[in-house]
Amino acid sequence: MPPFDFNSPTTRIVFGPGRLAELGELAQSLGPIQRVLVVSDPGIVAAGHAPRGIAALQAVGMKTLLFDRVEENPTTAHVDVGVAVAREFRPHLIVGLGGGSSMDCAKGINFLHSCGGRMQDYWGVGKATGPMLPMIAVPTTAGTGSETQSFALISDAETHVKMACGDERAAFRIALLDPELTLTQPPRVTALTGIDAISHAIETFVTKRRNPMSLAFSSEAWRLLSQGLPRVLHEPENLELRAAVQLGACFAGLAIENSMLGAAHALANPLTAIYDIAHGEAIALMLPHVIRHNGQHIAPWYADLLHATHAQNGHVSANDEVTGLADFVSGLRQHAEMPAKLSQCGVERERLPVLAANASEQWTGTFNPVPMTTDDYLRLYEAAY
């Protein structure tokens, strides 16, 4: 047994259909809260989720302000606008209500509102300079697991570099998981976020930092997601399946907090930054190639992961190991009608070395179980081209 430190953010997880109605009472449990900043996006507002959450807060006498200018892959520009709103409103609590972008933007706003400076000052781990406001996460997608992580992923608006800004003080105090909120996800969003969550389960299971505690979360996340996501794509109105996928994404987030991610995310981030390819789509393109690459050295680890769903109908046998797991991910991508090659996404072959150089600078790649060089990243991009 390798020595390890288990990081458990002080996040209370509240799970169950219909529990958005409890948001006001949960906010009250965090202390004398009077003003609440709700961070969301226009789609979540249009779906009615943000108004319902705000109504629950107002029902217990809280004054609320909605900041809904969040977009996919939030940048420092989005955070700066949100901070200006927060400084004028002076909230006692921040609620991130939406997908990973809303939750990450809420964290970014909290960093700057509570501690000052620029978002770039918090790139890394443990950079907060003082106490931060309490926060509640209300995820409306099942993918990033941001609700159980202490990291915010914010892109630099000028350089487009994704910055991982982590501090235990940035963890949500409460994660409110109401699977009813995920029923409104469009099919493409369900697929994109779901594949991202599955990648978290797979990558966290094999990283250099994996440990007995993180493996437990990764394994259960894989069990829930690998069984739930393929069926959700066929049965989008099935609340039980939606709940399984949402809980699996949450567990995968807990695994990330303790074992980090790997080369698939290092390869995906430059594709999003340079070509604006959706994160889940970039992951779906690159993960099968990473599995095959890593599998030359750690095939038994992948087999161990597959034992969590061994002998269950429609799932990969542990005996299939690398090929079966890579094909499973490719099958999800195909079912969601996502591109199968980088060449179909507007990526130019002559830019692959630039992408590889950028991938080699990504922090997540340092946790890949197989050491990666720039040439390795280039070969994987070429294989996906």
N, C-alpha and C positions, 0 to 999 in steps of 0.2 A: 504494500500500500504506500503510494507516494505521499509525502507530507503536503498539506494544503491548508489554505484559509478559506472558509466559506463565507461569502458576502451575502447577507440577507437584508436588502433594503427594508426599512421600517414601513412597509406597504401592507396595509390591510386589504385583503382581496374579498370583495362582496360580489357574489355570483348568483344569477338566477333571472329568469324571464320576468319582466315587469318591474324590475327594481330601480329603474330610473326615477320612479315616483318617490324614492327614499332619499334623493340627492340632498334635499333641504335638511333633513334630520342628520344625515351623515356630515354635512358641512357644520352643523351645530356641534357635533361631537368633537370638533377640532379646536373649540375655544370660543371666545367672544367675537364671532364673525358678524360683521354688519354689511360690508361691501365686497362683492364678488365679481371679478373679471372673468368672463367666459370667453375662451379662445376657441374659435371654430372656423368653418369655411362656408362659402355660399351654398354648396350642395347639401351640407348637413342642415343648414337653416331651411332650405327649400323642402327637405324631407320631413321637417317638423320636429326633428330630434332636439335641436338647440332651443327652440321655443318651449318645448316640454320640460327640458332641464331647467331653463330659466324660470318657468312657472313654479316648479317644485321649490326652487330657492326663494322665490318671492312669497310663496305660501307660508313660509316660516318667518317672514318679515325682513328678508335681506334685500338690500339694494343691489341691482345687478347692472353690468355694462357688457354688451356683446362686442367683441372684436372679431370680425369674420373675414378679415383680409388675408387669410392664410391660403397659400397655394401649395401644390405638390412640390416636394423637395424644397422646404423653406430655406430662404437665404437670410443673410445678415440684414438685407433691406427690409424684409418682412418683420424681423425681430425689432429693428430700430423703430419702425412705425408703431408696433405694439407697445414698445417701451414708452414712447411719447404719450400714448393713450393711458398707460398704467400710471405714469407719473402725475398726470392730471387727475385721474380718478382716485388714486391712493387706495387700492384694494387691500383687504385683509386676507384674501384667499384667491387663488387662481384655479380655474377649472379648465382642463384641456378636454374638449368635447368634440370628437371626430376621429379621423384616422391618425396614423403615425405622424403626419405633418403637423396636425393641430397640437398633438401632445408634445412633440419636440419643440414647436414654436413657443408653447406655454413655458417649457423649461428655459428656453433661451431668454424670453422676456423676464423670467424670474431672476436669472443670473444677473442681467444688467440692471433691472429695477432694484434688486436687493444689494448688489455689490458694486455697481458702477462699471465704468470702463467700456470696452468693446467686446464683441463676441469672440474675437480672435484671442483675447486675453485668457479665455477659459478653454482653449484647445488643449486637450490632454486630460489628466486626472488630478482631482483634488485642488483645483485652482480657485474655488470660491473663497472669498476673503472674509465672510461673516455669515450670520444666520440668513436663511432665505424664507420666503413666505410659504405657508403650507399649501399643498396642491392636491387636487383630486383629478384622476383620469377617468374619462368615460369613453372608452373606445367604441367606435361604430363600425370598424372593420376588424378582421381577424388576420393579422399579419405581422406587424413589426414587433409586438411585445413590448413597446415602449412604456406601457403602463407599469411594468415591473422592472424597469431598468433605471439606472441613475445617469444615463447618457442622453444627451441631445445631439442629433445629427443635423448640423446647420451648414449650408454651403456658403462660402465666401462669394458675395455678389459680384466681385470683380474678377477673381481668379477662378471661380467655379469649383474650387477644391472643397470636398466635404470634410468638415471638421467634427471630430467626435469630442464633445465637451462633457466630461463626466465628473460628478462629485456626489458623494452620498447624501449631501444636503439638497440635491436636485431631484431626489427620488420622490415620487408621489406618495403622499401619506395614505391615500385610499385609492384603490383601483375598483371602479364600479363596472362590473361585467354584466350587461343585460343583452343576451343574445337576440332579443327581439329587434334591437337596433341594427343588427347586421342583415336583417331580412330585406332591407331596401338597397343593399349593394347591387349595382349592375353586374351582370355575369362576368364582364371583363375584370372589374375590380375584385370580385370574389376570387377569380383565378389568379390575378396578379398578387394579391395579398396572401392568398393561401399557399402559393408556391414559395413565396418569400418565407412564410412561417415554416414550411417543410424544410427549406434550406437551412433555417436556424437549427432545427432538430438534428439534421444530418451533420452539419459542420460542427456544432458544439459537441457532438458525441465523439469527435476524433481529434480535437485540437490538442496542442501541446499542454494546455492548462487544464485538460479534463481531469476530473477527480470523482470519487464515489458519489458525492452529493450532486454534482452537475450531471453526471450520467443518469441519475434517477430522473431528473427533470427532462433531459433530452430523450430518454427512452419512452417516458409516458407521453411526451409531446409527439413523438413519432407515432406511437400507437394510436393516439386520438386523431392526428392529422392524416396519416396514411389511410386510415379507414374512413374518416369523415369527408375529406376534401373531394375524392373522386365521386362520392355519392351526392355531395352538395351540388356539384356541377350539373348533375342530372335532376336533383330534387331541391331546387333553390328555396322552396317554401317550407322545407322540413325543419322545424325549429329545433328538434332534438339533434339533428346533424349540425345545424348552425352552432348550437351550444358546444358540441364536441370540438368543432374547429376553433371556436373562440377560446375555449379553455386550453386547447393544445397550443395555440399561439402564445397564450399567457405563460404557460410552463416553459415554452421555448425561450421566452424573454428572460425568465429566471435562470435558465441555463446559460444564456449569453452573459448575464451579469457575473457568472462564475467561471466560464471557460472561454469566452470570446468567440470569434468567428474565424474563417479561413480564407483560402485563395479565391473561392467563388465570389466573395464580396469584394476582394481586392480587384478582381477582374471586372466586376459589374460597375463599380463606382465611376471609373473613367468613361465608360459607355454612357452613363447618365449625365455626367458633367459635360462631356464634349459633344455628344450627339442627342442629348435629351431623350434617350431611350428610357422608358419607364423602368424603375428599379426591378420590379418583379419579372419583367420581360428580359432584362439583362441577366438576372439570376437564372432564369429558365434556359437561356442560351448557353451559359457557361458552366453551370453546375454539373451536368453529365460528363463534361470533359475533365473537370477537376476530380470527380469521383474515379474515373478511369485512370487518371494520372496518379492520384494518391493510392489507388488500389493496387498498384504494382508493389507497394511496400507495406500497406496496412489492411490487406483484404480481410484478415480475421476480425478486425475492429468493425468493419461494415457488416460482417456476418453476425457479430454480437448484436448490433442494432436491429438487424432483421429478425432476430429471435423473438423480439417483442411482438411481432405479428406472424410468427411462424405457423404454418398450417391453417391459416385463416383464409377463407375463400376470397379469391381475387387479389391476393397480396403476394408480394415477392417472397419466395422461399429463401431461408437462410443459406441453402446450398447454392443459390444463384450468385450470392455475394456481389461482386463489383458490377458485372454486366447487368444482372437483374435490377440492381438499384439504379444504375444510370438509365436503363431503359424505362423504369418506372417514372422517373422525372421527365424523360423525353415524352412519354405517353401523356402525362398531364399537360405538357406544353402543346402537344399536338391536338389534344381534345379541346383546349382553349383557343385553338386556331391562332397561336402565336407564331411568329417567324421562326424558322429552324436554322437560319444562317445569318451571320453578321452582314453578308452581302445584301440581304433582303431588307436591311435596316438603314441603308444609306451610308454604311461604313466603307471607306476607301481602303483598298489593300495596302496602299503606300503609307497609310497612317497607322498601320498596326504597330510598327516600332515605337511610335509616340505613345500609343495606348499602353504598350508593354512597359515603357519607362515609367509612366504614371502609375500603373498597377504595382510596380516594384516598390513604390514609395508609400503604398497604403498600409496603415497600421495593422489592419486585420490579417494581412498576409504573413505577418511575423508569427502568428499563432498556428499557421497551417502545420499539420503533422509532418509533412515532407518539406524540407527547406526549398524555397523558391528563388530562382534567379530571374533576371530580366529576360534571358533567353527562354526559360521555362514558360514565362507568361506569354512571350511571343509565339511559342509553339502552340499553346492552348488557344490563343486568338486565331492562329492560322488554321487549327483544326476546326474551329467554329465558323470559319469564314465561308 
